[in-house]
Amino acid sequence: MRFKRVGVLMGGLSAEREISLKSGEAVAEGLVETGYEVIRIDATRELDRQLRQSQVEAVFIALHGRWGEDGTVQGMLEVMGIPYTGSGPLASALAMDKARTRDILASAGLNVAPGIVVTDVDVMLADGLSLPVVVKPVNEGSSVGVTIVREMDDLEASIRKALSGSKRALVEKYVSGIEVQVAVIDGEVLGSVEIEPHREFYDYSAKYEQGGSTHHIPPRMDRDAIDRACDLGARAFGAVGCAGAARIDLILPREDPPVILEVNTIPGMTPTSLLPEIAAHGGTPFVDLVFRMMEGARLHVG
């Protein structure tokens, strides 16, 4: 055990605060079970003071969304010299910005859906981008503010909704297919899961409410398709420069090549979260998973 006294950063200030509290509590309980002395830290704007007072040797970041998953906390921890779990400041910031992620993945030869970035509601769909489309904030997670638009009359309201919590919105071509999510730790693929949402798409409710979706591990497809999805997940992990644990979300259309939707650098750790579920299916219990993640805590800059 590299560290003895560790902090779990949870809660925070984003729209995903409640989910972060659940993730953080589950992680804290798992770390206690593996022998760590754990300090639970509900992150505020005085997080630097909270960390100094806690006197922790390292931290497990269970903060979702902005001011936790976007490189800001990671940068502060670098300055303070406190090792932490997950990706560094640059990869965190890039992955949180869906538009930048698209650019990086496309430049690496990986397939993304056609899309445009908008900053106001007065927008016309560009050539090659027709309804239906998916409108989402550029820098929110957990499908917060995401809408599928099937009628032109609904586009303005959906963009307005996305821009209510973000300065930019992403309008992407809606891709129909099987949603597969791939779990990766330090470049190693742990496995994948097929999501069968019981709603129009895998939105906030489908992710976090009991019965909101059915998870199929392994995905209900042939081995070659699963291997292809896992390979794409690993390549996306590397292209963005991720470290620690990450989850890569893909859509596998019936005939077209797979499309990468997002790279999540701080996956959920709630009872219904996908990374722990995938790990458990592969023979890694939750306590072993959080122990591995905690022991991988480090500084990335310098």
N, C-alpha and C positions, 0 to 999 in steps of 0.2 A: 504494500500500500504506500503510494508516493505521498499522500496527504492524510492528515488526521482530522483537522478541523476545517470543514468546508461549508460554504454558503450555497443556498439554493435561491436564485433570483426568480421571483414570481410576481404575478399581479401586474404591476406597471400601469401605464397611462393610456394604452391603446384601446381600440374597440374590442380587442380580444382578451381583455383583463380577466373576465370570469373563467374562460377556458385556461388561461395561464395559471390561475390560482389552483385549478384542479390538477393540471400537469405538475405544477411545483409541489403540491402536497403528495402526489403519488411518488414523485422522484425522491422527496425527502424521506418518506417512509421506507422506500427501497434502499436508500443509502444508509439509513440507520440500521437496517437489517444486516447490511454487509459490514458494519463495524465502524462507520464514520461518526464523528461528532458533527452534527448538522445544525446549522443556524438558518432558520427560515427568514428570508429578507423580502418584504413586500416593497418593491422598488418605487421610490418617489423621486422628485426632482432634486432631493438631497441625497442621492444614492452614494455619492463619494463619502459623505459623512457616515452614512449607514455602514459602508464597507470598512471604514477605518475603525469604527466603534466595535464592529463584530470581530475583528482580528482574525479573519479567516485566511487560510493558506491558498485557497483556490475556490472557484465558484462554478456551479452548474447553472447554466443559463436556461431557464424555462419560461422566458419572456417571449410572447408571441406578438407579431405585428410591429408597428413603429415604436421607436425608443426602446428597442430590445433586440429585434431581429434584423435591424437595418444598418448595423455597423456602428451606431452611436455609442451604445454601451460597450461594445468590443473595443472601440478606440479609447474610451475612458479607462478600461481595465488595462490596456497596454501602457498608458501613461502611469497608472498606479503600480504596475508591475505585478498584477495578480493574474495567475494563469486561469484560463476559463475553457469551458467545453465549446465544441463547434468550430465554425469557420471564423476566419479573421475579419478585420474591419472591411477590407476591400471586397472579398467574396460575399460577405453578408449584405453590403450595400448594393452590389450588383444584382444579387438574387432577389432582393426585396423590390427592386425596380423592374417591373415586368417588361417594360420597353427595352431597357438595357439588356436584360436577360435574352430577349428575342434576338437582339443584334448580335450578341456573343454566340448564341447557339447557331444562328444562321451562318455567321462567319466561319464556324467550325464545321460547316457542312451538314448540320442537323436540321431536321424539318420542323418548321413552325407554321402556324396558320397565318394566312395573309391578314394584315391589319394596319391600322393607322393610329397615331397618338393625337388626341384633341385636347384643347384647353378651354373651349367654350362650347355652348350648345348649338351654335350656328354652324353646322357641318353637313357636307354632302358626301355620300359614300364614293370613294375613289373607284377608278376602273378596276375590275377584277374583284371587287368587294361588294357582294349583293346580300340581301336578306336571305335567311336569318343571320344575325350577328350576335356576338356576345360582347356586352359592355361591362368593363370592370375598372375600378380605381387602379392606378399604376402601382401604388405602394400600400395596399392593404392585403391581409391574408384571410384564411378561413372563409373565402367566398363572400366576405363582407362587401355589400354594394354591387354585387354581380347580378346582371339581368340578361336573359335571352330575349332579343327583340325580333319579332316575326312580322310586325307591321310598321311601316314607315312612320305612321302617326305616333308610335310609342318611342321612337328613337330619342327625341329631344328630352323627354322626361327621364329616360334611362341614363342619358349622359349627365343630366343635371344631378341625378341621384349619385352617380359615381364621383362627380366633381364636388359634391358636398363635403367629402372628407379627404379630398386629394386635389392637387393643383392640375393634374393631368389624368386623362382617362384613356383607356385602350379599347379600341373598337376592332374586334377580330371576327373573321369569318367563322360561323358556327360549324363545327366539325362533328358529324354524327358517327358514333362508333362505340366500342367497348372501352371504358375507362380503366386503365391499369396504373397502379402506383408501385414504384420500385424503391426499396430501402437500400441505402448504401452507407457503410461506415468505413472511413479512411480508404475509399476506393474499392472496398470489397462489397459485392452485392450480397445482401442477406436473403433476398427473395422478392417476390412481387405478390400483389393482390389485385383481383378484379372487383370493382365497385359496381354493385347493382342498386342504384338509388331508387327509393320509393317515392320520389318526387320528380319534377321535370328534369332536374339535374342535381349534381352532388353539391347542394348549397349548404349553408350554415346548419339548418335544421337536420338535413340528411346526415351531416357529419357528426353531430353531437347529441341528437336526441335518440333515445332507445327506439329501435325499430325504424329509424330513418333510412337505413340502407342495409343491404346484405353483402357481406364480404366473402369472396370465394378465394381460398388459398389451397392450391395454386389456381391461377385463372383458368376459366373454362375454355381453353384453346389448345391447339397442338403445341408440342414441345418447341418446335422451331420458332413459333410466334412468341412464346414466353422468353426464349433465349434472346430473340431480337430486341424485345422490350427491355430486358435486363441490360443488354449491351448498350442500348441507347441511354439508359439511366446512368450507367457508369461513365459514358462519354460526356454526358451533360454535367455530371459531378466534376469531372476533370476540366472541362472547358471553362466553367465558372470559377474554378479554383477552390472548391469546397474542401473542408476538413471536418473530422469528427463525423457525426451522423447527419444525413440529409435524406429527403424523400423527393423523388422526381415523379411528376404527374404527367401521364401520356394518354392520348386517345388513339385507339387502333381502329381505323375505319375498315369497313368490310373489304374494300379492294385497294384503296390508296395506301401509300406508306404511312407508318405511325407518325403522329404529330406530338411534339413535346409542348406541354401547356405551361408548366411552372417548375421551378426548383425551390424547395423549401429547406432552409438551412437550420431551422429549429422546429423539427416535427413535433406534433402533439404527443403528450405522454399521459393522456387520460385513459380511463378504462376502455373506451371505444376507439382509441387512436390506432393508427395503422402500423407505425413502426414497431411498437411492442408486440402487436399481433403477428406481424410477419416474423419477427425474431423468435417468438414463442413457437410458432409452427416449425421453424428450423431447428428447434431444440435449445434455444437460449431463453431461459426464464427472465422475467422482468428485472429481478434483483441483479442478475448477472449482466444484463444489458446496461443498466444504469452504472454499475461498477466499471464496466469497460469504458463507458463514455466519460465517467469522472476521472479515471486513471489516464485518459488521453488529454486532459486539460493542459493547455500550454499557452505561451505567448507566441504571436505570429510575426511581429514587426521587429526588425533589427537583427 
